[in-house]
Amino acid sequence: MSDSDSYGKRASAPNHPDVERVGNHYVIRKGEWVPGEHPDPHRRREGQRMYLERFLRCVQCGVEVLSKDDLPETCNSEGR
């Protein structure tokens, strides 16, 4: 990636409409339908074939985690 491309990604991250700053990361909430039953027994339903997995994604470095506590301390936006 050229330097100008990586600068553009970093410069636009805080301007994303749904971005939230968490430490060194700029994260957005995402969701994805996953086949199968939900891994948490209290969220399963009879006959369930899919469930919505919610996660956080850093718009700078691309790391995806299930909770804010799982984010690495550093944001490696150059690694993309």
Beta strands, then each sheet from edge to edge (+ up, - down):
strand 1: 20-22
strand 2: 25-35
strand 3: 50-58
strand 4: 64-65
sheet 1: 1+ 2- 3+ 4-
end
